[in-house]
Amino acid sequence: MKVASEEELAEAVRAAQGPFEIVGGGTRPVGARQGLPLQVGITGIRLYEPGALTLVAGAGTTLTEIEAAVAAEGQRLPFEPARWGALLGTVGESTIGGVVAANVSGPRRVQAGACRDSLIGLRFVDGAGTVVKNGGRVMKNVTGYDLVKLLAGSWGTLGVISEVAFKLLPAAPAQATVVLDIPATAAPAALAVALGSPFDVSGAGWLPGVGAVIRIEGLAESVAYRAARLADLLAPHGARIERDGSAQIWADLAAVGPFQGRAGDIWRFSVKPSDAPGILARLGGEVVLDWGGGLIWALLPEGTDARALAAPYSGHATCLRGTAPAFEPEPAPVAALSRELRARFDPRGILNPGRMG
């Protein structure tokens, strides 16, 4: 079933006789899926005010359309949303509602925050078929309970998002990447030095075959100066500056390019960067690091219990592709709170039941 308007969506939910699997572009099939597929086809940019740095769009609008529209005005979504289709072997176009539902946030998160931090308002339909509006269409109108951040990352289990509103940022006219030829286990310490420097780092990670990478963005002269000073600071690690290939490095990191088309289970750990070296040593396998080592992508043999291998760790692990439960089991108090929230927003239990465990 595909709905093309918020009214159709609300009516479909009210009339539901069983569970729905909420679908945007179908590019992130993570977690248990059951029920009748309900595709959100509510499309179109409803409001775009470049001068106010705000954009409002239907949840089914493709990420490609939104990025093209804001790029034409020299702007961007601050959180650098990644596309996982090639990584997870799916086809289709990523939608902005799906991005919000999964709180998808790319390498720029270390500077600009996550998707939920740029989200200033949304509309959604709860499990009773009621249309709920929270936040606003412009930053000055953001009031009331912060359901915006609650819905971001809820994977469609609390409501079906129909419209989203974002604050934007100007696009950077230039960028450069400082590259360090060091192993993954040594990267978190070096990246911590870069992130703690005064050079306004907008990305910090590690890629196999490349090494540790640190991004500097801004005006061309400023980028040249800050990249040179950062390279001097990291000279003991053999730092070099990459300019022509910088954009491709970060596209590969955001989309986890080294794992695309590869067999095996794909895991994502969100942990303290200082814990990363120990986790890497226990995990083995191939890895990609982001957010200074706070995000670990791992490609492991099929059937691997990565949580058991990596333990102990403080954070959470998500199995994006594999047979293990997708989401980290919640501590009892958090699980109780999650159940209460779902009972309040989806009393019949029809929205992506079992998706998050």
VOGU-3710 file (C-alpha; in Angstrom, 3 decimals, decimal comma):
1> mkvaseeela> 0,000/0,000/0,000  1,270/3,447/-0,913  -0,142/6,701/0,442  0,331/10,028/-1,322  -1,021/12,431/1,292  -1,176/12,844/5,038  -4,946/12,347/4,908  -4,532/9,008/3,128  -1,893/7,994/5,635  -4,080/8,810/8,640
11> eavraaqgpf> -7,045/6,981/7,130  -4,934/3,900/6,347  -3,684/3,737/9,929  -7,148/4,256/11,409  -8,577/1,490/9,218  -5,723/-0,967/9,797  -6,739/-4,522/10,672  -3,167/-5,636/11,323  0,435/-4,408/11,540  2,226/-2,234/8,988
21> eivgggtrpv> 5,833/-2,335/7,857  6,606/1,349/7,323  8,603/1,940/4,132  10,265/5,053/2,750  12,691/4,344/-0,072  13,351/0,789/1,158  17,103/1,363/1,371  17,562/0,501/5,083  15,972/-2,909/5,769  17,319/-3,107/9,325
31> garqglplqv> 15,625/-5,036/12,126  12,629/-7,363/12,159  10,038/-6,612/9,486  6,476/-7,798/9,553  3,066/-6,689/8,412  1,667/-5,083/5,272  4,180/-2,718/3,647  2,963/0,874/3,942  5,008/3,122/1,660  5,077/6,822/2,440
41> gitgirlyep> 4,787/8,596/-0,913  4,126/12,073/0,478  6,534/14,026/-1,683  7,601/17,538/-2,522  9,437/20,482/-1,021  6,690/22,469/0,714  8,718/25,476/1,798  12,281/26,553/1,154  13,550/29,909/2,387  17,275/30,181/1,616
51> galtlvagag> 17,502/33,481/3,456  16,128/31,887/6,613  18,144/28,670/6,097  15,026/26,510/6,493  13,410/23,786/4,396  10,161/21,831/4,785  9,455/18,686/2,748  7,138/15,721/2,567  8,627/12,635/4,172  8,690/10,714/0,893
61> ttlteieaav> 10,799/13,344/-0,890  14,065/11,845/-2,049  17,311/12,885/-0,478  18,636/13,512/-3,992  15,923/16,107/-4,692  16,507/17,910/-1,418  20,285/17,993/-1,727  20,039/19,295/-5,298  17,640/22,064/-4,279  19,755/23,343/-1,402
71> aaegqrlpfe> 23,039/22,954/-3,315  21,647/25,248/-6,018  21,456/27,948/-3,322  24,927/27,194/-1,935  23,535/25,405/1,117  23,517/21,899/2,611  21,966/19,665/5,220  24,394/20,090/8,141  24,571/16,439/9,198  25,757/14,993/5,843
81> parwgallgt> 23,231/12,125/5,548  24,666/8,912/4,144  23,104/6,513/1,670  23,290/2,849/2,707  21,729/1,268/-0,377  24,978/0,032/-1,885  26,216/-1,080/1,532  23,114/-3,152/2,318  22,515/-4,307/-1,254  19,202/-2,494/-1,735
91> vgestiggvv> 17,808/-0,494/-4,622  15,667/2,601/-4,595  16,089/6,188/-3,446  16,686/7,218/0,143  13,878/9,485/1,413  14,150/12,308/3,902  11,565/10,671/6,163  13,629/7,494/6,259  16,725/9,532/7,085  14,912/11,067/10,062
101> aanvsgprrv> 13,365/7,776/11,198  16,836/6,208/11,359  18,582/9,425/12,517  21,145/8,867/9,768  24,130/11,137/10,363  27,370/11,260/8,409  30,975/12,240/9,160  30,129/15,897/9,795  28,326/14,885/12,976  31,492/15,601/14,980
111> qagacrdsli> 31,058/19,279/14,100  27,402/19,864/13,210  25,595/17,257/15,306  23,239/14,477/14,263  20,172/14,562/12,030  17,931/15,204/15,058  19,979/18,301/15,913  19,112/19,929/12,574  15,449/18,899/12,693  13,243/21,772/13,890
121> glrfvdgagt> 9,790/20,358/13,273  7,786/17,445/11,938  4,326/16,058/11,385  3,463/12,410/11,914  0,556/10,021/12,244  0,471/7,983/15,451  -0,797/4,425/15,827  -4,356/5,626/16,400  -4,394/7,511/13,104  -4,110/10,942/14,708
131> vvknggrvmk> -2,065/13,617/12,944  0,454/15,155/15,350  2,469/18,312/14,725  5,521/19,230/16,780  8,097/21,981/16,488  7,737/24,514/13,711  8,579/25,406/10,143  11,063/28,081/11,203  13,528/28,069/14,081  11,813/30,836/16,082
141> nvtgydlvkl> 8,591/28,801/16,250  10,028/25,674/17,910  7,916/25,228/21,051  6,268/22,524/23,149  7,390/19,019/24,032  10,367/17,906/21,959  8,747/15,034/20,094  11,007/15,978/17,183  14,006/14,364/18,822  11,933/11,467/20,144
151> lagswgtlgv> 10,735/10,488/16,660  14,211/10,824/15,109  15,828/7,408/15,419  12,615/5,599/16,435  12,549/3,636/13,142  8,829/4,170/12,619  7,780/2,496/15,864  6,160/5,583/17,419  4,605/7,226/14,391  4,716/7,485/10,610
161> isevafkllp> 6,459/10,713/9,651  4,633/12,745/7,002  6,553/16,048/6,925  9,890/17,325/8,215  11,434/20,771/8,695  15,181/21,397/8,837  17,585/24,195/9,520  20,346/24,373/6,900  23,903/25,680/6,702  25,876/27,372/3,938
171> aapaqatvvl> 27,983/24,930/1,925  31,736/25,210/2,397  33,476/26,539/-0,735  36,671/24,542/-0,120  37,943/21,497/1,741  41,138/19,549/2,332  41,939/16,304/4,110  44,958/15,611/6,269  45,904/11,932/5,842  47,943/9,889/8,324
181> dipataapaa> 49,440/6,538/7,326  48,693/4,726/10,597  46,798/1,529/11,540  43,215/1,632/12,783  44,222/0,873/16,381  46,428/3,989/16,468  43,883/6,234/14,791  41,649/7,208/17,772  44,527/8,798/19,691  45,714/10,801/16,676
191> lavalgspfd> 42,170/11,801/15,763  41,566/12,975/19,333  44,520/15,344/18,964  43,025/16,705/15,726  39,548/17,107/17,198  40,982/18,869/20,233  42,917/21,328/18,079  41,689/24,864/17,264  41,429/24,094/13,541  37,658/23,398/13,367
201> vsgagwlpgv> 37,745/19,802/12,128  34,564/18,700/10,306  35,349/14,995/9,979  37,715/12,478/11,555  37,931/8,809/10,621  39,959/5,915/9,241  39,631/3,994/5,971  41,474/0,815/4,944  44,006/1,531/2,242  43,938/5,243/3,053
211> gaviriegla> 44,665/5,664/6,765  43,406/8,196/9,276  41,657/11,162/7,662  40,815/14,595/9,074  38,725/17,102/7,138  39,016/20,887/7,144  36,317/22,986/5,420  35,662/26,675/4,813  37,059/29,523/2,733  39,978/28,479/0,547
221> esvayraarl> 42,654/30,561/2,291  41,465/29,486/5,721  41,391/25,835/4,677  44,935/26,019/3,332  46,220/27,630/6,525  44,419/25,327/8,963  45,256/22,153/7,033  48,938/23,107/6,968  49,000/23,840/10,698  47,167/20,591/11,462
231> adllaphgar> 49,635/18,649/9,305  52,459/20,252/11,274  50,791/19,213/14,533  50,461/15,627/13,303  53,826/15,459/11,565  55,037/12,572/13,804  52,363/10,432/12,099  53,617/11,227/8,594  50,838/13,689/7,775  50,137/14,738/4,197
241> ierdgsaqiw> 47,435/16,974/2,736  44,976/15,681/0,121  42,977/18,283/-1,810  41,859/16,908/-5,178  40,666/13,598/-3,742  39,254/14,981/-0,495  35,564/14,907/-1,451  35,786/11,276/-2,603  37,419/10,208/0,659  34,445/11,521/2,645
251> adlaavgpfq> 31,890/10,112/0,234  33,517/6,684/0,717  33,557/7,097/4,480  29,920/8,207/4,707  28,693/5,322/2,527  31,171/2,795/4,026  32,484/2,197/0,534  35,101/-0,452/1,444  32,325/-2,871/2,518  30,043/-2,434/-0,474
261> gragdiwrfs> 29,421/-5,617/-2,456  31,267/-7,708/0,130  29,972/-10,884/1,787  29,688/-11,051/5,560  27,815/-9,422/8,427  27,893/-5,648/8,828  27,980/-4,170/12,320  28,042/-0,623/13,613  29,303/0,217/17,113  28,707/3,582/18,751
271> vkpsdapgil> 31,146/3,858/21,650  33,532/6,202/23,415  36,441/6,904/21,039  38,897/6,067/23,816  37,416/2,550/23,962  37,893/1,945/20,244  41,431/0,452/20,268  40,448/-2,280/22,734  37,259/-3,074/20,844  39,149/-3,251/17,549
281> arlggevvld> 41,661/-5,660/19,039  38,875/-7,942/20,289  36,735/-7,740/17,157  39,261/-8,517/14,461  37,858/-8,397/10,935  37,868/-5,328/8,708  36,827/-1,930/10,030  36,035/1,646/9,044  36,113/4,362/11,705  34,156/7,598/11,906
291> wgggliwall> 33,550/10,343/14,482  37,093/10,103/15,812  36,700/6,387/16,492  33,349/6,774/18,248  31,663/4,987/15,343  33,092/1,631/14,290  31,858/-0,155/11,179  32,930/-3,808/11,098  32,714/-6,455/8,372  32,781/-9,875/10,009
301> pegtdarala> 32,170/-13,509/8,964  28,516/-14,476/8,710  26,971/-15,495/12,012  29,530/-13,686/14,165  28,263/-12,550/17,591  30,058/-9,223/17,444  28,610/-7,993/20,730  30,155/-10,923/22,586  33,480/-10,485/20,783  33,696/-6,753/21,502
311> apysghatcl> 32,640/-6,916/25,149  33,125/-5,163/27,418  32,114/-1,833/25,889  30,005/1,148/26,868  27,667/2,094/24,052  25,575/0,121/21,623  26,033/-2,159/18,621  23,680/-2,514/15,668  23,674/-5,487/13,303  22,795/-3,861/9,988
321> rgtapafepe> 23,176/-7,061/8,005  23,240/-10,513/9,563  21,200/-12,939/11,650  21,843/-11,412/15,080  19,219/-9,137/16,677  19,617/-5,791/14,958  19,487/-3,523/17,999  21,330/-3,630/21,306  19,179/-5,166/24,075  18,040/-2,348/26,359
331> papvaalsre> 18,643/-2,323/30,117  15,448/-3,163/32,018  14,580/0,427/33,059  15,086/1,720/29,498  13,120/-1,188/28,030  10,226/-0,418/30,379  10,257/3,225/29,306  10,338/2,204/25,636  7,315/-0,054/26,126  5,391/2,740/27,798
341> lrarfdprgi> 6,209/5,159/24,984  5,120/2,692/22,321  1,912/1,949/24,207  1,176/5,669/24,315  1,957/6,439/20,682  0,907/3,122/19,149  -1,674/1,509/21,480  -2,561/-1,241/18,986  1,074/-2,151/18,296  0,700/-1,869/14,527
351> lnpgrmg> 3,647/0,355/13,557  6,773/-1,645/12,719  6,148/-4,157/15,523  9,327/-5,884/16,685  11,508/-3,623/14,515  13,664/-2,489/17,436  13,174/-5,611/19,576
//
